[in-house]
Amino acid sequence: MVPEEQSEEGDFQRISEYLRSNSLECLNTTRPARVNALVHGRWHHLQTDKHHVYMFSAFFDERQDNGYYPSLRILAVAEVIKDDIFCQVWFPDVENPVVKKAKVKKNGGGHSLAGVWYEQYYFTCHLDTSYPIPRHVSVVSEPCARARNSVPVYVPIRAPYQHEFGICVPVAFWSVDPYRLVEWVEAHRLLGVTEINVYHVNMTAETLRVLRHFEENDTILRLHELPTVPQYESTRSGNKIGSPISLNDCMYRNTYRYRWVIVVDFDEVIVPRKQTNYSAMVQHILKTEKLTKLPPPALTFRNTYFWTGCEAQRQKPNGSVMLRYLKREAPSRFLYAAKSIVDPRRCISVFNHYCFHRFPMRQKHEEWTIDVSDKVALSHHYREKYNGKKCKDLMKKAETDKTILRFEDRLNRNVRKQMRRLGFIR
């Protein structure tokens, strides 16, 4: 049974009885009447002698590859988890929880914050029914413990996708040069991206002004605040600890809104070598790989560095990065600093480079991602320098790449129009 198939009264009563019978093990555990205040207005908190966990969001996952029954996916950061953790699942009109042991998975690298090691996690709690849909979930250290957190369950609406390509940016912080940011947005618009999600923390007022310009005067950008929690200072590690949460919160909220999710930072853009937009590029890849009937879960693009800390090859347009820095390194090896275009219906957890945790493949010989040829596209990575190397050494094997110049006239015109609206130029 799926959520949109509303049950008749008899079915609803039968399911309610089933839920009640499965909640008897915690008969004395009732729905939290009052929960602890959200930490920094956004985080749900669990602190016991076994666990110290911050939960950001929870999702109802009923995707095809999930199996017969759905799951709850909870995005969190926590001190290293060694003991079992449990979900108290709260259904409408049922006063006691259905309790499930959570499956705990790490979701990227950890960080030391104020001398304490934190990991990035997601929790999976498998359900036994598709209907009714739970309203909240509490994360606890013991099955029948009294919960002090209650995370709302977000339900992605199943519908035809609204955007062929949407971007999820890893959590952004501090400052980004205004021209560079505008150029990045407009380059992706030219390539066929119609929506961009930016999760931000500790950003400068000027950078936020540029982002809000696109959010308020355009339809392409959506801003989401991802605040720190008390232990997190405004350090690089403190800001980056939320990166997998930002990417996966974005992916789950847009599971059915986007056909493909693109994961890139502000200094990266996947550039087709021959096609002029992502739609034509993806169709070419699927046709070449003979995958038009069963597209893969992801497409992965080789990284190549353009060193912006060295001398530019062109002097104009003033302020441009993409149109002035044309010397690059050879493409990186497969998966090293790679960028991916991911099918959000076929990935459990995404991180900065590719789909990190995946569903089982649908066919025996199916690949979890396609290593896209560097003759088809490359991920242009505009980076200042690397590991203290000198420019003369970086440029020894660099080659000139003018692929991006195919878009020069339109890109320059669109960037200048936005910079004029923002008041940076006349």
ZIQUIWO-V518770 format. One record per residue. N is the residue number from 0. RES is the residue in three letters. PSI is psi in radians with two decimals (999 if undefined). Layout:
BEGIN
n = {N	N}
res = {RES	RES}
psi = {PSI	PSI}
END
This chain:
BEGIN
n = {0	1	2	3	4	5	6	7	8	9	10	11	12	13	14	15	16	17	18	19	20	21	22	23	24	25	26	27	28	29	30	31	32	33	34	35	36	37	38	39	40	41	42	43	44	45	46	47	48	49	50	51	52	53	54	55	56	57	58	59	60	61	62	63	64	65	66	67	68	69	70	71	72	73	74	75	76	77	78	79	80	81	82	83	84	85	86	87	88	89	90	91	92	93	94	95	96	97	98	99	100	101	102	103	104	105	106	107	108	109	110	111	112	113	114	115	116	117	118	119	120	121	122	123	124	125	126	127	128	129	130	131	132	133	134	135	136	137	138	139	140	141	142	143	144	145	146	147	148	149	150	151	152	153	154	155	156	157	158	159	160	161	162	163	164	165	166	167	168	169	170	171	172	173	174	175	176	177	178	179	180	181	182	183	184	185	186	187	188	189	190	191	192	193	194	195	196	197	198	199	200	201	202	203	204	205	206	207	208	209	210	211	212	213	214	215	216	217	218	219	220	221	222	223	224	225	226	227	228	229	230	231	232	233	234	235	236	237	238	239	240	241	242	243	244	245	246	247	248	249	250	251	252	253	254	255	256	257	258	259	260	261	262	263	264	265	266	267	268	269	270	271	272	273	274	275	276	277	278	279	280	281	282	283	284	285	286	287	288	289	290	291	292	293	294	295	296	297	298	299	300	301	302	303	304	305	306	307	308	309	310	311	312	313	314	315	316	317	318	319	320	321	322	323	324	325	326	327	328	329	330	331	332	333	334	335	336	337	338	339	340	341	342	343	344	345	346	347	348	349	350	351	352	353	354	355	356	357	358	359	360	361	362	363	364	365	366	367	368	369	370	371	372	373	374	375	376	377	378	379	380	381	382	383	384	385	386	387	388	389	390	391	392	393	394	395	396	397	398	399	400	401	402	403	404	405	406	407	408	409	410	411	412	413	414	415	416	417	418	419	420	421	422	423	424	425}
res = {MET	VAL	PRO	GLU	GLU	GLN	SER	GLU	GLU	GLY	ASP	PHE	GLN	ARG	ILE	SER	GLU	TYR	LEU	ARG	SER	ASN	SER	LEU	GLU	CYS	LEU	ASN	THR	THR	ARG	PRO	ALA	ARG	VAL	ASN	ALA	LEU	VAL	HIS	GLY	ARG	TRP	HIS	HIS	LEU	GLN	THR	ASP	LYS	HIS	HIS	VAL	TYR	MET	PHE	SER	ALA	PHE	PHE	ASP	GLU	ARG	GLN	ASP	ASN	GLY	TYR	TYR	PRO	SER	LEU	ARG	ILE	LEU	ALA	VAL	ALA	GLU	VAL	ILE	LYS	ASP	ASP	ILE	PHE	CYS	GLN	VAL	TRP	PHE	PRO	ASP	VAL	GLU	ASN	PRO	VAL	VAL	LYS	LYS	ALA	LYS	VAL	LYS	LYS	ASN	GLY	GLY	GLY	HIS	SER	LEU	ALA	GLY	VAL	TRP	TYR	GLU	GLN	TYR	TYR	PHE	THR	CYS	HIS	LEU	ASP	THR	SER	TYR	PRO	ILE	PRO	ARG	HIS	VAL	SER	VAL	VAL	SER	GLU	PRO	CYS	ALA	ARG	ALA	ARG	ASN	SER	VAL	PRO	VAL	TYR	VAL	PRO	ILE	ARG	ALA	PRO	TYR	GLN	HIS	GLU	PHE	GLY	ILE	CYS	VAL	PRO	VAL	ALA	PHE	TRP	SER	VAL	ASP	PRO	TYR	ARG	LEU	VAL	GLU	TRP	VAL	GLU	ALA	HIS	ARG	LEU	LEU	GLY	VAL	THR	GLU	ILE	ASN	VAL	TYR	HIS	VAL	ASN	MET	THR	ALA	GLU	THR	LEU	ARG	VAL	LEU	ARG	HIS	PHE	GLU	GLU	ASN	ASP	THR	ILE	LEU	ARG	LEU	HIS	GLU	LEU	PRO	THR	VAL	PRO	GLN	TYR	GLU	SER	THR	ARG	SER	GLY	ASN	LYS	ILE	GLY	SER	PRO	ILE	SER	LEU	ASN	ASP	CYS	MET	TYR	ARG	ASN	THR	TYR	ARG	TYR	ARG	TRP	VAL	ILE	VAL	VAL	ASP	PHE	ASP	GLU	VAL	ILE	VAL	PRO	ARG	LYS	GLN	THR	ASN	TYR	SER	ALA	MET	VAL	GLN	HIS	ILE	LEU	LYS	THR	GLU	LYS	LEU	THR	LYS	LEU	PRO	PRO	PRO	ALA	LEU	THR	PHE	ARG	ASN	THR	TYR	PHE	TRP	THR	GLY	CYS	GLU	ALA	GLN	ARG	GLN	LYS	PRO	ASN	GLY	SER	VAL	MET	LEU	ARG	TYR	LEU	LYS	ARG	GLU	ALA	PRO	SER	ARG	PHE	LEU	TYR	ALA	ALA	LYS	SER	ILE	VAL	ASP	PRO	ARG	ARG	CYS	ILE	SER	VAL	PHE	ASN	HIS	TYR	CYS	PHE	HIS	ARG	PHE	PRO	MET	ARG	GLN	LYS	HIS	GLU	GLU	TRP	THR	ILE	ASP	VAL	SER	ASP	LYS	VAL	ALA	LEU	SER	HIS	HIS	TYR	ARG	GLU	LYS	TYR	ASN	GLY	LYS	LYS	CYS	LYS	ASP	LEU	MET	LYS	LYS	ALA	GLU	THR	ASP	LYS	THR	ILE	LEU	ARG	PHE	GLU	ASP	ARG	LEU	ASN	ARG	ASN	VAL	ARG	LYS	GLN	MET	ARG	ARG	LEU	GLY	PHE	ILE	ARG}
psi = {2.31	2.75	-0.63	-0.19	1.48	2.28	2.67	2.92	-0.70	-0.70	-0.72	-0.71	-0.70	-0.75	-0.69	-0.71	-0.67	-0.79	-0.73	-0.70	-0.51	-0.10	0.07	-0.44	-0.38	0.93	-0.49	0.04	2.02	2.85	2.35	2.12	-0.58	2.29	2.81	2.56	2.54	2.42	2.16	0.54	0.08	-0.49	2.42	2.45	2.36	2.10	1.98	-3.07	-0.19	-0.55	2.57	1.76	2.45	2.10	2.41	-0.81	2.84	2.52	2.51	2.07	1.86	0.46	2.71	-0.75	-0.08	-0.33	-3.01	-0.70	2.69	3.11	2.88	2.36	2.19	2.21	2.28	2.83	2.60	2.76	2.70	2.19	2.10	-0.47	2.80	2.59	2.61	2.67	2.21	1.94	2.17	2.04	2.73	2.44	0.26	2.07	-0.42	2.66	2.66	2.18	2.29	2.40	2.30	2.49	2.09	2.22	2.36	2.59	0.96	-3.01	2.83	3.04	2.52	2.11	2.06	0.66	0.06	2.36	2.15	2.48	2.76	2.25	2.82	2.54	2.45	2.23	1.96	2.41	2.85	0.04	2.64	-0.24	2.38	2.91	2.33	2.58	-0.67	2.84	2.39	2.42	2.20	2.84	-0.44	2.55	-0.76	0.35	2.67	2.10	2.49	0.23	2.67	1.78	2.12	2.47	2.06	2.35	1.86	2.35	2.18	2.09	2.85	2.49	2.57	-0.42	2.28	-0.67	2.17	2.56	2.42	2.02	2.28	2.57	2.23	2.51	2.88	-2.29	2.65	2.37	2.25	-0.79	-0.76	-0.68	-0.78	-0.75	-0.70	-0.79	-0.83	-0.56	-0.76	-0.59	-0.77	-0.58	-0.09	0.11	2.31	-0.04	2.40	2.29	2.18	2.02	2.25	2.68	2.35	0.76	2.64	2.76	-0.66	-0.76	-0.72	-0.63	-0.72	-0.79	-0.73	-0.49	-0.80	-0.59	-0.73	-0.49	0.13	3.02	0.09	-0.38	2.44	2.22	2.44	2.27	2.32	1.41	2.79	2.88	2.92	-0.66	-0.28	1.98	3.01	1.09	2.93	-0.80	-0.71	-0.61	-0.70	-0.29	-0.42	0.11	-0.92	-0.57	-0.79	-0.75	-0.74	-0.59	-0.74	-0.82	-0.79	-0.67	-0.41	0.41	-0.76	-0.11	-0.51	2.41	-0.74	2.44	2.27	2.23	1.88	2.71	3.07	-0.23	0.36	2.56	2.29	2.12	2.05	2.50	-0.52	-0.81	2.81	0.02	2.86	-0.62	-0.84	-0.65	-0.82	-0.73	-0.68	-0.76	-0.82	-0.67	-0.75	-0.70	-0.03	0.86	0.40	-0.53	-0.54	1.45	2.61	2.88	-0.45	2.78	2.26	2.34	2.35	2.48	2.51	2.36	2.34	2.09	1.79	-0.13	-0.08	-3.12	2.37	2.65	-0.31	2.65	-0.38	2.72	2.46	2.29	-0.32	2.48	-0.88	-0.59	-0.08	-0.54	1.87	-0.03	2.31	2.84	2.96	2.65	2.51	2.90	2.85	2.24	-0.19	2.02	0.43	2.88	2.63	2.69	2.09	2.44	1.95	-0.21	-0.10	0.28	2.27	-0.75	2.24	2.62	-2.88	-0.33	-0.55	3.13	2.03	-0.79	2.28	2.69	2.77	2.56	2.59	-0.48	2.74	-0.78	0.30	2.42	2.54	-0.36	2.76	2.21	1.69	2.31	2.47	-0.11	-0.25	-0.78	2.74	2.64	1.89	2.13	1.87	1.79	2.54	-1.08	3.14	2.11	0.61	0.24	2.63	2.64	-0.70	-0.57	-0.68	-0.56	-0.13	-0.75	0.18	2.58	2.64	2.31	1.92	0.26	-0.73	-0.37	-0.23	-0.47	0.11	-0.91	-0.89	-0.71	-0.81	-0.75	-0.78	-0.66	-0.80	-0.64	-0.77	-0.69	-0.60	-0.75	-0.59	-0.17	0.25	-0.46	2.86	999}
END
